[in-house]
Amino acid sequence: MNKISSNNKQPIIGIFDSGLGGLTILNQLNKDFNNYKFIYFGDTAHLPYGTKSHQSIIKFCEQIVDFLISKGATIIIIACHSASAVAIDFLRKKYSIPIIDVIQPTIKLSLMIKSNKSICVLGTSTTISSNTYSENIKKLSTNIKVYEVACPLFVPIVEEGLENSLIANQIAEMYLNPLKSLSIDSLILGCTHYPMLYKTIKKIIHKNIIIIDTGVAISDELKQILPSSNDSQNDNEYYVSDLPYRFNELASKFLKYEINNVKQISLK
Amino acid sequence: MNKISSNNKQPIIGIFDSGLGGLTILNQLNKDFNNYKFIYFGDTAHLPYGTKSHQSIIKFCEQIVDFLISKGATIIIIACHSASAVAIDFLRKKYSIPIIDVIQPTIKLSLMIKSNKSICVLGTSTTISSNTYSENIKKLSTNIKVYEVACPLFVPIVEEGLENSLIANQIAEMYLNPLKSLSIDSLILGCTHYPMLYKTIKKIIHKNIIIIDTGVAISDELKQILPSSNDSQNDNEYYVSDLPYRFNELASKFLKYEINNVKQISLK
């Protein structure tokens, strides 16, 4: 990708997720690219993507990218693993602006760990059934073993505010206990909701397993095309396709601060 | 409502839910109205409704009713508690054909239990926050106490096939244990997914509590306008707005038999 000079007109970065989980990634980008304006879109009318068909997800993504471009975005970040898994090829073919997905940078970061011989990916049913992680890791390194586990109850558990509960612990054990007999070096939390379960997951897995931070991975990728900065921040914009139940509570939990300029719009 | 004579041209009945849960209701109607054709629509692209805004749900329902009418439906059944709770007034004002919701018939059936002094309603966040059950019960009987409990994890638990698991039991205990100190006479399973948790719920609640069957309630209401029949069955049609993950498995679980004529369409 071509590096964009800081002398050009400041680019606006469009970032989207199926819901509010992508705010965990925006949180990292706000720290590293403090002088750029981000336009966030959460497709809360169609949430969750993790149980929807590939065809539908591609259609939703196309509508969202059209919307973000109409708002001035010149770089797009897909802060959603399910959307990255099934829509990235379509979107890159259709649009000529840079599009950063969440999967390739996460794989790149995990392969930078020298001792990494086996990676486990946790994700939604859509992400895991797409085999995107395993296929892409094997393209880059044939020696690495990849295990993939679909964890469809993790999103509703987080949306219910139960991420540190006994129930979350038991659900996490149901998904993660079968991994104990395997020798796993690193773990990818392949859904933007899953970082909220970090403590619960950390307690169950072996202490030597490295958990990959997808926010850092995307930030590293964006640094390839934009100079990072800690100047004063432009006002970000926030859009959703529906105002969900407990919106404010969830948004501030993911973003770590309150937002009060969220607009609801209908996708076309 | 006017009774429709069986000598008229056979009416076609449109029935819809946010997903496949409404098939539990269709299952009962198939038994009691075996000579009528049903057109089922599951809005799987927007599922679950239980966490969406009232405004969005009304828009989805309008598009679905337009679709069902375009397919020849002359009676509409809303086999979804969230949609019934927020969209019934709008739909009855807009359309002149009979529209049966799931809430009014369920309340009617529960008030027919003579010893009923207190009712507990379990539902999604949307259904419970709408207060539709409590307000409508109080309109009909001021002496009855109504308790309402939002159980947002029940739908994902059923969709994951975990309805009879230890985890389902613990989640059900989390929602239902606070009811033990209250004197509850009857329980309404206010979401079409919840009948799949019947055994799990039955184990936790007091054995004297009567669980109301919403399928029977809607069938009783339909009998007010259509003569029931056990003649040979017309072929039902099935439509969804997305083909979800594990569609066939879920459909046959809800409906108790396999279907192979499901078509996916886009709502307008």
Interface residues (C-beta under 8 A of the other chain):
Chain A: T44 A45 H46 L47 G50 T51 K52 S53 S56 S125 T126 S129 P152 L153 V155 P156 I157 E159 E160 L162 L166 I167 Q170 I171 M174 S241 D242 L243 P244 Y245 R246 Q264
Chain B: T44 A45 H46 L47 T51 K52 S53 S56 S125 T126 S129 P152 L153 V155 P156 I157 E159 E160 L162 L166 I167 Q170 I171 M174 S241 D242 L243 P244 Y245 R246 Q264
